[in-house]
Amino acid sequence: MRRLVAGVVLALCLASRAHPAGDIAVDVELVLAVDVSRSMTERELEIQRRGYAEAIASMEVHDAIASGPNQRIALTYVEWAGSGSQRTIVPWTLIGSTGEARAFSAQLTAEFQQTMRRTSISGAIDHAAGLFEGNGFTGLRQIIDVSGDGPNNDGRPVTEARDEALARGIVINGLPLMTREGMGAQWHLDELDRYYVECVIGGPTAFVVPVTDWSEFAGAVRRKLVLELVGPAAAPVVRAQYVPAQERPYDCLIGEKIWHNLYERN
């Protein structure tokens, strides 16, 4: 009996540590992790910010938020580049109304920062995964939404970061930007969508929404957010069945190899 009581007390302590009493209950805790590496032009950076702002303030996203049992989500917007280069543009924010969504969107377009060097999707995932701790919210689901125009070429292998996040119950979705503009041409992968499926995303409901032209961006973000917010019942654009990295035939170090061939040998 003493062991049983001790076990119950321990379980309650762990539960209270994982979900503090003061946390706000939400349907989804969502990190928008957006690529701002130097392969992105100033025009592309602005399109990204305005595209996310438009999508977050849209009625489609509002209706998706309202469809959840709590009818509210927690959202933060982070830009990333190299392994140590991440910056929070909008911190964790409670969104349960059109007014709150519009206020979040206004912060996104109030100011535009410059690009940063290198591309570390692994660094973005590691950073995003840490943002859930002590954020003041308890969500039914935790999601990292990664967008980018190239493969990982800095920091640790992306599969290691992905696997650790998945082990914590976090779902990772992707928005591969398969456009051709600026310096990104030398990093372009014709199959960047497959790279994201094989190497970046993961979890039982994981999906990618590829963007092949910047004119599609705002609509793609809106569609992706709706899919993430309405939950597993939604049919994803591309669903990925998670397979341990060592069983994958795809080369998830292709970005590191491109970087080595272009720079390290010169």
DOZA-764525 format. One record per residue (C-alpha): x, y negated, z; residue number from 1. Coordinates in steps of 0.25 Angstrom, whole numbers, m for minus. Each point is the difference from the previous one (the first is absolute). Layout:
N
R  east north    up  nr
R     X     Y     Z NUM
...
! end
This chain:
266
R  east north    up  nr
R     0     0     0   1
R    11   m10     3   2
R     7     3   m13   3
R   m14    m2    m7   4
R    m2   m14     7   5
R    14    m4    m3   6
R    m2     4   m14   7
R   m12    m8    m1   8
R     7   m12     7   9
R    11     1   m10  10
R    m9     0   m12  11
R    m8   m12     5  12
R    13    m8     2  13
R     5     4   m14  14
R   m14    m4    m6  15
R     1   m13     7  16
R    14    m3    m5  17
R    m4     3   m14  18
R   m13    m8     0  19
R     1   m11    11  20
R   m13    m4     6  21
R     1   m14    m6  22
R     1     4   m14  23
R   m11    m4   m10  24
R    m6    12    m7  25
R     0    m1   m15  26
R    m2     9   m12  27
R    13    m2    m6  28
R    14    m5     4  29
R     6    m4   m14  30
R    13    m5    m3  31
R     2    m7   m14  32
R    15     2    m3  33
R     3    m8   m13  34
R    12     0    m8  35
R     8   m13    m2  36
R    13     5    m5  37
R     8    m8   m10  38
R    m5     9   m11  39
R   m13    m8     2  40
R    m2   m14    m7  41
R    m6   m12     7  42
R   m12     2    m9  43
R    m1    14     4  44
R     1    m4    15  45
R   m11   m10    m1  46
R    m9    10    m8  47
R     2    10    11  48
R    m4   m10    12  49
R   m12    m6    m8  50
R    m4    14    m4  51
R     0     5    14  52
R    m7   m13     5  53
R   m11     2   m10  54
R    m2    14     3  55
R    m1    m1    15  56
R   m10   m12    m1  57
R    m9     8   m10  58
R   m14     5     3  59
R     4    14    m4  60
R    11     1    11  61
R   m10    m7    10  62
R   m10    11    m3  63
R    10    11     1  64
R     4    m6    14  65
R   m15    m1     4  66
R    m2    15    m4  67
R     9     5    12  68
R    m6     3    14  69
R     8   m11     6  70
R    m2   m10   m12  71
R    13    m6     2  72
R    15     3    m3  73
R    14    m5     4  74
R     8    m5   m11  75
R    15    m5    m2  76
R     7    m5   m12  77
R    15     3    m1  78
R    10    m3   m11  79
R    12     9    m2  80
R    13     2    m8  81
R    13     6     5  82
R     1     9    12  83
R     1   m11    10  84
R    m8   m10    m7  85
R   m15    m1     4  86
R    m8   m12     4  87
R   m14    m1     5  88
R    m8   m10    m7  89
R   m13     2     7  90
R     0     7    14  91
R   m10    10     5  92
R   m14    m6    m2  93
R   m14     5     3  94
R    m9     0   m12  95
R   m14     2     1  96
R    m7   m11    m7  97
R     2    m8   m13  98
R     5   m12     7  99
R    11     8     7 100
R     3     6   m14 101
R     1   m13    m6 102
R     9    m6    11 103
R     9    12    m2 104
R     1    m3   m15 105
R     2   m15     2 106
R    13     4     8 107
R     5     8   m11 108
R    m1   m11   m10 109
R     4   m12     9 110
R    15     2    m3 111
R     9     8    m9 112
R    14     6     4 113
R    12     4    m9 114
R     3    14    m4 115
R    10     9     8 116
R    11     9    m4 117
R    m1    15    m3 118
R   m11    10     1 119
R    m2     9    12 120
R   m14     7     1 121
R     6     8    11 122
R     3   m13     8 123
R   m14    m5    m3 124
R    m7    13     5 125
R     9     0    13 126
R    m3   m14     3 127
R   m15     1    m3 128
R    m1    13     8 129
R     5    m8    12 130
R   m10   m11    m1 131
R   m11     9     5 132
R     6     1    14 133
R    m6   m10    10 134
R    m7    m8   m11 135
R   m13    m1     8 136
R    m9     9    m8 137
R    m4    14     0 138
R    m5     5   m14 139
R    m6    13    m4 140
R    10     0   m11 141
R    14    m6    m2 142
R     4    m3   m14 143
R    13    m6    m7 144
R    m3    m6   m14 145
R    13    m1    m8 146
R     1    m8   m13 147
R    13    m1    m8 148
R     6     0   m14 149
R    11     9     2 150
R     6    12     7 151
R     7     0    13 152
R    15    m4    m1 153
R     4    m5    14 154
R    m1     6    14 155
R    m2    15     3 156
R    m8     9   m10 157
R   m14    m4    m1 158
R    m5    14     3 159
R     6     0    14 160
R    m8   m13     3 161
R   m12     6    m6 162
R     0    13     7 163
R     2    m7    14 164
R   m12    m9    m2 165
R    m8    12    m5 166
R     4     7    13 167
R    m6   m11     8 168
R   m13     1    m7 169
R     1   m12    m9 170
R    m5     1   m14 171
R     9    m7   m11 172
R    m7    m5   m13 173
R     7    m6   m12 174
R    m2   m11   m11 175
R    12     2   m10 176
R     2   m12    m8 177
R     3     6   m14 178
R     2   m14    m7 179
R    12    m5    m8 180
R     4   m14     4 181
R    13    m7     4 182
R    12     8     7 183
R    m9    12     2 184
R     2     5   m13 185
R    13     7     3 186
R    m7     7    12 187
R   m12     4    m8 188
R    m5    14     1 189
R   m10     5   m10 190
R    m6     9    10 191
R     1    m9    12 192
R   m14     5     4 193
R     5    14     1 194
R    11    m4     8 195
R    m9    m7    10 196
R    m9    13     0 197
R    12     9     2 198
R     9    m8     9 199
R    m8   m12     7 200
R   m14     3     3 201
R    m5    11    10 202
R   m12     4     9 203
R   m13     8    m3 204
R    m6   m12    m7 205
R    12    m6    m7 206
R    m1    m6   m13 207
R     6   m10   m10 208
R    m6   m11    m9 209
R    10    m3   m11 210
R     1   m14    m6 211
R     5     0   m15 212
R    m3   m15    m2 213
R    m1   m12     9 214
R   m13    m4    m5 215
R    m5    13     7 216
R     6    m3    13 217
R   m11    m7     8 218
R   m10    10    m4 219
R     9    12     3 220
R     2    m6    14 221
R   m14    m2     2 222
R    m3    15    m4 223
R    11     5     8 224
R    m5    m7    13 225
R   m14     5    m2 226
R     5    14    m1 227
R     8    m1    12 228
R   m10    m7     9 229
R   m12     9    m4 230
R     8    13     5 231
R     2    14    m5 232
R   m13     1    m7 233
R     4    m9   m11 234
R     6     6   m12 235
R    15    m5    m2 236
R     6    m4   m13 237
R    11    10     2 238
R     0     9    11 239
R    13     7     5 240
R     1    13     7 241
R    11    m2    10 242
R    12    10    m2 243
R    13     0     9 244
R    11    m7    m7 245
R     9    12    m2 246
R   m11     7    m8 247
R    m1   m11   m10 248
R     6     1   m14 249
R     0   m15    m2 250
R    12    m8     3 251
R    m3   m10    11 252
R    14    m6     0 253
R    m2    m5   m15 254
R     1   m15     5 255
R    12     2     8 256
R     7     7   m12 257
R    m4   m12    m9 258
R     6   m10     9 259
R    13     8     1 260
R     1     1   m15 261
R    m3   m14    m2 262
R     8    m7    11 263
R     9     9     8 264
R     8     5   m12 265
R     3   m15    m5 266
! end
